[in-house]
Amino acid sequence: MTDRRNDRPQTLVRRHPLREGVSRAVVTPIQPSVVYASPSIDMLHAQYEGRAQGYTYAREGHPNATLLAQKIDMLEGAEGGLITGSGMAAVTAAIMGILGAGDHIIGADQLYGRSLRLMHQDLARFGIATTVVDPTNPEALRAAIRPETKMILIEVVSNPTLRIADMEGILAVAKAAGVRVAVDNTFTTPMGYRPFDHGADIVIHSVTKLLAGHSDVTLGYVAARDPADAKKIYDFAVTTGMTPSPYDCWLAERGLYTFPLRFDRAEANAAKLADWLAEQPKVAQVLYPGRPDHPDHAQAQKLLGGRNGNMLSFRIDGDEEAANRMIMAMPEMAFAPTLGDVGTTVSHPPSSSHRGLTPAGRAALGITDGFFRVSVGIEDVELLVADFAAGLAAV
Ligand SMILES: *Cc1c(COP(=O)(O)O)cnc(C)c1O
């Protein structure tokens, strides 16, 4: 793995221990201190003015958050990224730190559920106008841009239908109009796509998912290319208290050590499971970007360089009752609306993330009552196939 800034080989596994005498702990320490003492008033001035590196109060920053941010910076080719208490805190800080009343933001129409809620409900209360567009269609984006448009928020792979955004087209349209592009890179991860390499302005992660990888910590990450944007995001996050806990940062850093290994394995499993599912008579459709029958297969290969990820969706021919029988016939599988865990999780968008839509609204997206999304983990793939075989037998 290479750090884009200096081309030195880097590793996520490098720890930063405290040295004590002639021995040293090999594990990163957790620093729970909320307050930091300064040696003098002069030094405090130097810290606040950025002439000396240090901490003052944990809401403003702490060593475990700094270390985690630096490692994700390295993966993304970013500088000065910020860790927040959740992925949604990162999304909110990016939007509300930069935009104000009278501004306009355009979002993709299949963003993560809570990001869509921001678009449809919350931002309007603060005078921020919103429009959602189909991210596979840059012309729709061009038509939606207004003089007061300040940001476009996009996910490369949409949830749960796994459509691939036309990133080249979107970035070209946005650049021509002078509008910032913020990319929520949670699904793709920097193993699949590095938004800054392609001209994006802001990168966001739900670290909760694949980066931390063990479903035991809720955290977010946001980095901006323009230092002025980064400062606005940082100030908003600190003022509104989107602070991450040192313990959570420590856990996430530990998770990161194995992120590339987990991603490789989960992706290999997903490809095998997708191909197996596609052969099952009770499966009506499989959506996986690595399969030639995916509607955006060519776009995915061009954009993601063969990194098709660990997420797949599929549809059984059947109503909610049939879907329920499938879930109940695979009790060892975690039926849970999350993703990126070491263990495979299955979710049913019509009864969870997309329950707020009307059946017609869901149908327009292809989300029938028999629609499932699978976040494939790192188990033996034979085990996964056996579980799904049992589930499908009950349909
Ligand atoms: C989960 C998720 C979020 C929100 O992250 P939290 O850590 O749960 O707040 C945002 N975007 C995407 C794409 C997600 O999957």
Ligand as a Chemical Component Dictionary entry (heavy atoms), coordinates in Angstrom:
data_LIG
# 
_chem_comp.id                   LIG 
_chem_comp.type                 NON-POLYMER 
_chem_comp.pdbx_formal_charge   0 
_chem_comp.three_letter_code    LIG 
# 
loop_
_chem_comp_atom.comp_id 
_chem_comp_atom.atom_id 
_chem_comp_atom.alt_atom_id 
_chem_comp_atom.type_symbol 
_chem_comp_atom.charge 
_chem_comp_atom.model_Cartn_x 
_chem_comp_atom.model_Cartn_y 
_chem_comp_atom.model_Cartn_z 
_chem_comp_atom.pdbx_ordinal 
LIG C1 C1 C 0 -24.322 3.235 7.322  1  
LIG C2 C2 C 0 -24.124 4.274 6.303  2  
LIG C3 C3 C 0 -24.130 5.630 6.658  3  
LIG C4 C4 C 0 -24.344 6.090 8.071  4  
LIG O1 O1 O 0 -23.317 5.664 8.910  5  
LIG P1 P1 P 0 -23.507 5.469 10.501 6  
LIG O2 O2 O 0 -22.128 5.144 10.951 7  
LIG O3 O3 O 0 -24.486 4.349 10.675 8  
LIG O4 O4 O 0 -24.045 6.750 11.025 9  
LIG C5 C5 C 0 -23.939 6.565 5.665  10 
LIG N1 N1 N 0 -23.759 6.196 4.382  11 
LIG C6 C6 C 0 -23.758 4.897 4.000  12 
LIG C7 C7 C 0 -23.549 4.558 2.567  13 
LIG C8 C8 C 0 -23.944 3.895 4.942  14 
LIG O5 O5 O 0 -23.939 2.613 4.568  15 
# 
loop_
_chem_comp_bond.comp_id 
_chem_comp_bond.atom_id_1 
_chem_comp_bond.atom_id_2 
_chem_comp_bond.value_order 
_chem_comp_bond.pdbx_ordinal 
LIG C1 C2 SING 1  
LIG C2 C3 SING 2  
LIG C2 C8 DOUB 3  
LIG C3 C4 SING 4  
LIG C3 C5 DOUB 5  
LIG C4 O1 SING 6  
LIG O1 P1 SING 7  
LIG P1 O2 DOUB 8  
LIG P1 O3 SING 9  
LIG P1 O4 SING 10 
LIG C5 N1 SING 11 
LIG N1 C6 DOUB 12 
LIG C6 C7 SING 13 
LIG C6 C8 SING 14 
LIG C8 O5 SING 15 
# 
